[in-house]
């Protein structure tokens, strides 16, 4: 069980979430009755980077020696390669203290999974 330290838009009244890592690239996050598929953005964009807001660093106890796990929401479509990745609002998790938060970025948007897969 993870404590949501900064309200997630649309889920402001929910304070806890369940997180399960599937493998190095995929995870599942359950918030209330909703289950989200997450993807490791670095698997798609190796140089994906952003400045973590100071308040989030404090809330999650993030530091250079304690970096967060970073995942992006994957909106599944058929075929799977049409799925949409939300790079704009990554989920940050600190597994050492079981806290998480979502940040909204200006520098990223959304992308279809197929645009990042090399054939």
C-alpha positions in Angstrom: 0.0 0.0 0.0 1.3 3.4 -1.0 0.3 6.7 0.5 -0.6 9.4 -2.0 1.2 12.4 -0.8 -0.1 14.9 -3.5 -3.6 14.4 -4.7 -4.0 12.8 -8.1 -6.3 14.8 -10.4 -9.7 13.1 -10.4 -8.9 11.1 -7.3 -8.4 14.0 -4.8 -10.4 12.1 -2.0 -8.3 8.9 -2.2 -5.2 8.7 0.0 -3.9 5.2 -0.7 -3.0 3.1 -3.8 -1.8 -0.4 -4.5 1.3 -0.7 -6.7 2.6 -3.9 -8.3 5.6 -4.0 -10.6 5.0 -6.6 -13.3 8.5 -6.5 -14.9 11.2 -3.8 -15.6 8.8 -2.0 -18.0 5.3 -2.5 -16.7 3.4 -2.0 -13.5 -0.2 -1.8 -12.2 -1.6 0.9 -10.0 -4.9 0.6 -8.3 -6.5 3.7 -7.0 -9.9 3.0 -5.4 -11.9 0.9 -7.9 -9.7 1.9 -10.9 -6.7 0.0 -12.1 -4.1 1.7 -14.3 -1.4 0.1 -16.5 1.8 1.9 -16.1 4.9 1.9 -18.3 8.5 2.8 -17.7 9.0 5.9 -19.8 12.8 5.3 -20.1 12.1 2.1 -22.0 10.5 4.3 -24.7 12.5 7.6 -24.4 15.9 6.9 -22.9 16.6 10.6 -22.3 13.2 11.3 -20.7 13.9 13.7 -17.9 12.4 16.5 -15.9 12.9 18.6 -12.8 11.0 17.1 -9.9 9.2 20.0 -8.1 10.7 20.8 -4.7 7.5 20.1 -2.8 7.3 16.6 -4.3 10.9 15.9 -3.4 10.1 16.8 0.2 6.7 14.9 0.3 8.3 11.7 -1.1 11.7 12.1 0.6 13.4 12.0 -2.8 17.1 12.8 -3.1 20.1 12.1 -5.3 20.8 9.0 -3.1 17.1 8.1 -3.1 15.7 8.5 -6.6 12.0 7.7 -7.3 10.6 5.0 -9.6 9.0 6.8 -12.5 6.1 5.4 -14.5 3.6 6.8 -17.0 0.0 5.9 -17.5 -0.7 3.7 -20.5 -4.1 3.9 -22.0 -4.6 0.5 -23.6 -6.0 0.3 -27.1 -6.4 -2.5 -29.7 -4.1 -3.3 -31.3 -1.7 -2.8 -28.3 0.7 -0.7 -30.4 -2.1 2.0 -30.7 -2.0 2.4 -26.9 -1.4 6.0 -25.7 1.4 6.9 -23.2 0.8 9.9 -21.0 4.3 11.4 -20.7 2.9 14.6 -19.4 1.9 13.4 -16.0 4.3 10.8 -14.6 3.7 8.9 -11.4 6.7 9.1 -9.0 7.0 6.4 -6.3 9.4 6.0 -3.4 9.4 2.3 -2.5 11.5 3.0 0.6 8.7 4.8 2.4 5.7 3.7 0.2 4.8 7.2 -1.0 3.7 8.4 -4.4 2.7 11.5 -6.2 1.9 12.6 -9.8 3.4 15.6 -11.4 2.2 17.5 -14.4 4.9 18.6 -16.9 4.9 21.3 -19.5 7.6 19.8 -21.7 5.9 16.5 -22.6 2.6 15.3 -24.0 1.2 12.0 -25.2 2.4 9.5 -27.7 1.3 6.3 -29.3 3.2 3.2 -28.3 3.9 2.3 -31.9 5.8 5.6 -32.4 8.5 4.3 -30.0 8.8 0.7 -31.1 11.5 -0.2 -33.5 10.7 -3.0 -35.9 
